[in-house]
Amino acid sequence: RFELPPGTAKNEALLENVFVLTMCILNRIPVFLVGKPGCSKSLAVSIIKSNLRGRDSSNDYLRHLPQLFFVAFQGSEDARSESLAKVFTHAKKLAS
């Protein structure tokens, strides 16, 4: 039921990423989406952000799902656990 950008290839990696992220979001399960460049991580997040908009969703079914507010963290080999902890603290405040 999600709308995809025109020309989007529905490959296995994209479908798995969208499914796992959606299930974790709806069940309030923290999730880390990691993978090599080009395995549809950013596209999956973009699709979810553009579809799960609560009452503003274009699809009747999706209007019954919650509106999302994303808090992203771009990790790297140099990222420290303290930085990630701050992101979670900020997200918890937004969820309250």
C-alpha positions as CSV (number, residue, x, y, z in Angstrom):
1,R,0.0,0.0,0.0
2,F,3.0,2.3,0.2
3,E,3.5,4.7,-2.7
4,L,6.9,4.4,-4.3
5,P,8.8,7.0,-6.2
6,P,8.4,6.5,-10.0
7,G,10.9,4.0,-11.4
8,T,11.7,2.4,-8.1
9,A,12.9,-1.2,-8.5
10,K,11.1,-3.4,-5.9
11,N,14.2,-5.5,-5.2
12,E,14.5,-7.9,-2.3
13,A,16.8,-5.7,-0.2
14,L,14.4,-2.7,-0.5
15,L,11.3,-4.8,0.4
16,E,13.1,-6.4,3.3
17,N,14.2,-3.0,4.6
18,V,10.8,-1.4,4.3
19,F,9.1,-4.4,6.0
20,V,11.5,-4.7,8.9
21,L,11.5,-0.9,9.5
22,T,7.7,-0.7,9.3
23,M,7.2,-3.6,11.7
24,C,9.7,-2.2,14.2
25,I,8.3,1.3,14.0
26,L,4.7,0.1,14.5
27,N,5.7,-2.2,17.4
28,R,8.0,0.5,18.9
29,I,11.1,-1.7,18.7
30,P,14.4,0.1,18.3
31,V,16.2,-0.9,15.1
32,F,19.5,-0.2,13.5
33,L,19.5,-0.3,9.7
34,V,23.1,-1.1,8.6
35,G,24.5,-2.4,5.3
36,K,26.9,-1.7,2.5
37,P,26.3,1.3,0.3
38,G,23.6,0.8,-2.3
39,C,21.5,-1.7,-0.4
40,S,18.4,0.5,-0.3
41,K,18.8,1.8,3.3
42,S,18.1,5.5,2.6
43,L,15.5,4.7,0.0
44,A,13.6,2.5,2.5
45,V,13.6,5.2,5.1
46,S,12.5,7.8,2.6
47,I,9.6,5.6,1.5
48,I,8.5,5.1,5.0
49,K,8.8,8.8,5.9
50,S,6.7,9.7,2.9
51,N,3.9,7.2,3.6
52,L,3.5,7.0,7.3
53,R,2.1,10.5,7.8
54,G,-0.9,9.7,9.9
55,R,-4.0,11.7,8.9
56,D,-2.0,13.4,6.2
57,S,-1.3,10.1,4.4
58,S,-2.8,9.8,0.9
59,N,-4.0,6.2,1.5
60,D,-7.1,5.5,3.7
61,Y,-5.4,2.5,5.4
62,L,-2.2,4.5,6.2
63,R,-4.3,7.3,7.7
64,H,-5.0,4.9,10.6
65,L,-1.4,4.4,11.4
66,P,0.6,6.9,13.5
67,Q,2.4,9.9,12.1
68,L,6.2,9.5,12.4
69,F,8.8,11.9,13.5
70,F,12.3,10.7,12.5
71,V,15.5,11.2,14.5
72,A,18.4,10.0,12.4
73,F,22.0,9.2,13.4
74,Q,24.6,8.8,10.7
75,G,27.1,6.4,12.2
76,S,30.7,5.9,11.2
77,E,33.8,4.1,12.4
78,D,34.6,7.1,14.5
79,A,31.1,7.4,16.1
80,R,31.1,7.2,19.9
81,S,28.5,5.5,22.1
82,E,27.8,8.8,23.9
83,S,26.7,10.4,20.6
84,L,24.3,7.6,20.0
85,A,23.0,7.8,23.6
86,K,22.2,11.5,23.0
87,V,20.2,10.6,19.9
88,F,18.1,8.1,21.9
89,T,17.5,10.6,24.7
90,H,16.3,13.2,22.2
91,A,14.0,10.7,20.5
92,K,12.5,9.6,23.9
93,K,11.7,13.3,24.7
94,L,10.0,13.7,21.3
95,A,7.9,10.5,21.9
96,S,6.7,11.8,25.3
